[in-house]
């Protein structure tokens, strides 16, 4: 999504990387999903690209909403317990 938004705004990878204080190689890793992005870096990206930070979470929020709609409270408790155990 970062790459798509960056290109949509007409910015090169080199320029965006410079503006957020990382190397172009690191930005490329973020765009490809190779490296996780720290929250402050994600915030910087949203500021430079002038996009809301929650746009990065829209798919996750939608997916969680669908899961909640089809699961009963007991199912949600089981999923939560399972995720805690797996961690």
ZADO-1210 file (C-alpha; in nm, 4 decimals, padded with zeros to 6 digits):
<atoms>
<atom x="00.0000" y="00.0000" z="00.0000" code="UNK" pos="1"/>
<atom x="00.2870" y="00.2398" z="00.0722" code="UNK" pos="2"/>
<atom x="00.4254" y="00.2002" z="-00.2776" code="UNK" pos="3"/>
<atom x="00.0825" y="00.2482" z="-00.4338" code="UNK" pos="4"/>
<atom x="00.0135" y="00.5640" z="-00.2321" code="UNK" pos="5"/>
<atom x="00.3658" y="00.6963" z="-00.2944" code="UNK" pos="6"/>
<atom x="00.3275" y="00.6557" z="-00.6699" code="UNK" pos="7"/>
<atom x="-00.0239" y="00.7982" z="-00.6577" code="UNK" pos="8"/>
<atom x="00.1244" y="01.1127" z="-00.4997" code="UNK" pos="9"/>
<atom x="00.4022" y="01.1226" z="-00.7602" code="UNK" pos="10"/>
<atom x="00.6912" y="01.0713" z="-00.5180" code="UNK" pos="11"/>
<atom x="00.9993" y="00.8661" z="-00.5924" code="UNK" pos="12"/>
<atom x="01.1134" y="00.6080" z="-00.3416" code="UNK" pos="13"/>
<atom x="01.4311" y="00.8048" z="-00.2928" code="UNK" pos="14"/>
<atom x="01.2443" y="01.1260" z="-00.2075" code="UNK" pos="15"/>
<atom x="01.0023" y="00.9589" z="00.0343" code="UNK" pos="16"/>
<atom x="01.2891" y="00.7766" z="00.2045" code="UNK" pos="17"/>
<atom x="01.4747" y="01.1048" z="00.2458" code="UNK" pos="18"/>
<atom x="01.1689" y="01.2798" z="00.3877" code="UNK" pos="19"/>
<atom x="01.1089" y="01.0079" z="00.6504" code="UNK" pos="20"/>
<atom x="01.4756" y="00.9636" z="00.7379" code="UNK" pos="21"/>
<atom x="01.5446" y="00.6110" z="00.6126" code="UNK" pos="22"/>
<atom x="01.7491" y="00.4704" z="00.3270" code="UNK" pos="23"/>
<atom x="01.5833" y="00.3970" z="-00.0054" code="UNK" pos="24"/>
<atom x="01.6666" y="00.0297" z="00.0503" code="UNK" pos="25"/>
<atom x="01.4858" y="00.0324" z="00.3851" code="UNK" pos="26"/>
<atom x="01.1819" y="00.1994" z="00.2307" code="UNK" pos="27"/>
<atom x="01.1816" y="-00.0685" z="-00.0379" code="UNK" pos="28"/>
<atom x="01.1792" y="-00.3356" z="00.2344" code="UNK" pos="29"/>
<atom x="00.8810" y="-00.1663" z="00.3977" code="UNK" pos="30"/>
<atom x="00.6983" y="-00.1469" z="00.0658" code="UNK" pos="31"/>
<atom x="00.7592" y="-00.5137" z="-00.0065" code="UNK" pos="32"/>
<atom x="00.6614" y="-00.6210" z="00.3447" code="UNK" pos="33"/>
<atom x="01.0066" y="-00.7638" z="00.4175" code="UNK" pos="34"/>
<atom x="01.0566" y="-00.5480" z="00.7291" code="UNK" pos="35"/>
<atom x="00.8054" y="-00.4371" z="00.9885" code="UNK" pos="36"/>
<atom x="00.7499" y="-00.0642" z="01.0191" code="UNK" pos="37"/>
<atom x="00.7792" y="00.1160" z="01.3511" code="UNK" pos="38"/>
<atom x="00.4735" y="00.3219" z="01.4391" code="UNK" pos="39"/>
<atom x="00.6652" y="00.6497" z="01.4294" code="UNK" pos="40"/>
<atom x="00.7944" y="00.5678" z="01.0794" code="UNK" pos="41"/>
<atom x="00.4441" y="00.4783" z="00.9614" code="UNK" pos="42"/>
<atom x="00.3203" y="00.8056" z="01.1062" code="UNK" pos="43"/>
<atom x="00.5945" y="00.9947" z="00.9175" code="UNK" pos="44"/>
<atom x="00.4932" y="00.8226" z="00.5947" code="UNK" pos="45"/>
<atom x="00.1292" y="00.9220" z="00.6445" code="UNK" pos="46"/>
<atom x="00.2316" y="01.2821" z="00.7098" code="UNK" pos="47"/>
<atom x="00.4456" y="01.3043" z="00.3960" code="UNK" pos="48"/>
<atom x="00.1829" y="01.1340" z="00.1803" code="UNK" pos="49"/>
<atom x="-00.1004" y="01.3282" z="00.3474" code="UNK" pos="50"/>
<atom x="-00.3128" y="01.0190" z="00.4134" code="UNK" pos="51"/>
<atom x="-00.4898" y="00.9053" z="00.7310" code="UNK" pos="52"/>
<atom x="-00.2961" y="00.6469" z="00.9300" code="UNK" pos="53"/>
<atom x="-00.6049" y="00.4294" z="00.9676" code="UNK" pos="54"/>
<atom x="-00.6059" y="00.3714" z="00.5917" code="UNK" pos="55"/>
<atom x="-00.3285" y="00.1197" z="00.6569" code="UNK" pos="56"/>
<atom x="-00.5567" y="-00.0705" z="00.8895" code="UNK" pos="57"/>
<atom x="-00.8789" y="-00.0605" z="00.6874" code="UNK" pos="58"/>
<atom x="-00.8446" y="-00.4185" z="00.5596" code="UNK" pos="59"/>
<atom x="-00.7616" y="-00.5487" z="00.9069" code="UNK" pos="60"/>
<atom x="-01.0556" y="-00.3642" z="01.0615" code="UNK" pos="61"/>
<atom x="-01.2906" y="-00.4948" z="00.7920" code="UNK" pos="62"/>
<atom x="-01.1645" y="-00.8512" z="00.8392" code="UNK" pos="63"/>
<atom x="-01.2083" y="-00.8315" z="01.2182" code="UNK" pos="64"/>
<atom x="-01.5587" y="-00.6936" z="01.1710" code="UNK" pos="65"/>
<atom x="-01.6539" y="-00.9869" z="00.9471" code="UNK" pos="66"/>
<atom x="-01.5145" y="-01.2345" z="01.1992" code="UNK" pos="67"/>
<atom x="-01.7130" y="-01.0743" z="01.4819" code="UNK" pos="68"/>
<atom x="-02.0335" y="-01.0827" z="01.2782" code="UNK" pos="69"/>
<atom x="-02.0164" y="-01.4543" z="01.2092" code="UNK" pos="70"/>
<atom x="-01.8822" y="-01.5708" z="01.5459" code="UNK" pos="71"/>
<atom x="-02.0793" y="-01.6040" z="01.8653" code="UNK" pos="72"/>
<atom x="-01.9366" y="-01.4593" z="02.1895" code="UNK" pos="73"/>
<atom x="-01.8237" y="-01.8104" z="02.2883" code="UNK" pos="74"/>
<atom x="-01.6413" y="-01.8455" z="01.9559" code="UNK" pos="75"/>
<atom x="-01.4720" y="-01.5087" z="02.0092" code="UNK" pos="76"/>
<atom x="-01.3582" y="-01.6172" z="02.3550" code="UNK" pos="77"/>
<atom x="-01.2169" y="-01.9393" z="02.2102" code="UNK" pos="78"/>
<atom x="-01.0298" y="-01.7490" z="01.9378" code="UNK" pos="79"/>
<atom x="-00.8888" y="-01.5064" z="02.1937" code="UNK" pos="80"/>
<atom x="-00.7803" y="-01.7872" z="02.4256" code="UNK" pos="81"/>
<atom x="-00.6213" y="-01.9724" z="02.1357" code="UNK" pos="82"/>
<atom x="-00.4274" y="-01.6645" z="02.0239" code="UNK" pos="83"/>
<atom x="-00.2975" y="-01.6074" z="02.3775" code="UNK" pos="84"/>
<atom x="-00.1872" y="-01.9700" z="02.4070" code="UNK" pos="85"/>
<atom x="-00.0112" y="-01.9588" z="02.0698" code="UNK" pos="86"/>
<atom x="00.1857" y="-01.6485" z="02.1667" code="UNK" pos="87"/>
</atoms>
